Amino acid sequence: MKHRIALIGFGNVGQGLAEILLNKEKELKKEYGYEYSVVGISDVAWGTAYNPDGLDIPSLLADVKEKQKFSKDAKNWDSLKLIKESNANVVCELAFTNLETGDPAISHCKAAFETGKHVVTSNKGPAALAYRELKEAADKKGLKFLIEGTVMSGTPVINLMEGPLAGCTISAARGIVNGTTNYILTQMEGGMSYGDALKKAQELGYAEADPTGDVEGYDARGKVTILANVVMGTSLKISDVACQGITKITQEDIATAKAENCRWKLIGSVKKEGEKIIASVAPEKLPLTHPLAGVMGATNAITFSTDLLGDVSIVGPGAGRTQTGFSILTDLLHIHRNG
């Protein structure tokens, strides 16, 4: 079967996925029998392009590189029209993240399910705010709602539950799930001020012009909510997660931790306590002997506490154009194998 893909959002992740699909087209067909065509793309900056037989992806990537709207197969459609009227069988929802209402991404997902299309997303909004509702909508239609890229980019987290950790009961998950704050804390330990470290993070593309979502812990809170609801099987609301960022950590705090052979990390945590699920995001002063203390820079890591294996940690990139594009690819292959 040749899969027909519609991309909603063509920023870094969408472009990264498109480049991966182009570069690995022959390998994907040979190794996995995976064949595809990207039939539609809709982006608020570049417009909408649709061709039921497949778009000229190199041409569209060239348009974006030149910072101009799509020049081939352009349609005067919005994203919802593309989802509803295209012949795609998979929608990749890669639009901007809204952790207050989840829209327009939640509406995109609902429209896809209503018209018989699978959804793959790296967008934390739908996964954090409406996972149960959307999963049930997908299940009713025999469709997939896959969200591997929502927690640690291409580093596998969600897929571990159905693969290597299947059969284990997870009692806790805690870790570093925001690369921006981890980078800032690493630079502060090296002697930079908070302001200078933040500026450097922005220059490198780790932090947005408005870094509030990262430094106040809101991004991590969304990811912790996803872990709670998907890995722990609860129905936690994002507002149920206690949240504190790194903005109050001073150079004096950093120096004190050093003197105590400790290191500050912003830790996202979800754990079972009796019948309750307790979730939080907050800075913690970890001893240097702690496995998470050695995770530096923009790297992410999560430790899962299991009944059969004890603690299992996974470390890897938590952001990046190619890395997040890879997470979408893994879910596309999952649909190919199991859809």
C-alpha positions, 0 to 999 in steps of 0.5 A: 500500500502506498501511504498518502500523507498530509502535513499540517505545519511545515516549519522545522519538524515538517521540513525535517520529515520531508527531507528524511522521506526524500533522503531515505525513500529507496531505503524505506521501500527496500527495508520496510516495504514503505512507499509514500506520497506527500499529497498535501501541505498546509502552513500558516506562513507558506500557504496550502499545496495539494496534489492527489498524485503527490507534491513536488517536495523538493520544489516546495522545500526550495520555496520555503528556503527562499521564504516565499509561498508555495508556487506549485499546486497551490490551493486557496484552502485552509488546513481543515479543508485540506484535511477533510477534502484531500485523499490522504490516509495519514495526517501529520499534525505539526502545527504550533503548540497551544497548551491552553486550548490545544487548538487548532491542533485538536480540531485538526485531529478530530477532522482527520478522524471524522474523515477516516484518516490516521493522525501522527503528531509531535504537537503537545497540545492534543496529547496533553489536553485531549489524549483520552478523547482523541484516542477514543475517537480514533479507536472507534474508527479503527484509526491510529493516534500516535504521539511519539514525538511529543515528549522527547523528540525522536528519543523513544519514550511512548513506544517503549510501553508497547515494545521493550517495556511491554509487560512491566508495570510503571510506578514512576517516571522522572527526568529532564524533559526540557532541553532549553532549561537543561542547557541554561543550567549547564551554562550557568554551572560553567559561570554564565549568568542566567541572562547570558545563558538564556541569550545563548540558548536563543542564539542556538535556537534552543529557546524561543524569542519568548522563552516563558514556556521553557523557563517557567516549566510549562513545556515540561508540565505538558510533557509530564501530563502526557506521561501521566495519561499515556504511560500511567493510564490516568486522566490528569489535567495539565492544571493538576501538575504542580509547576515551577521553572528555573527563573529563581535559580541564582549563581549563588544557588549554583555555587552552593550546589557545587560545594555540596557535590550537587547539580541543579536540574529541572525535573519532571516527575509522575509517580503512583502513591497508593491510588493517586498519581502525583505529578510535578515540575520543579528544580531539584538539587541532585547529587553528582552520583545521580544518573540524571545529574550527568545529563548535560546541555540540551540533552533529555533523559527519563528514568522509568521505575518498573516492577520487573526491571527496576529503574530503566533510563533512556537518554537522547535529544529532546528537540531538533529538526531531524530528531523530531522528524524521525519521531514522525517517521517511526509512527508512520512506519508503525501505521504501515506495519499495524494500521 
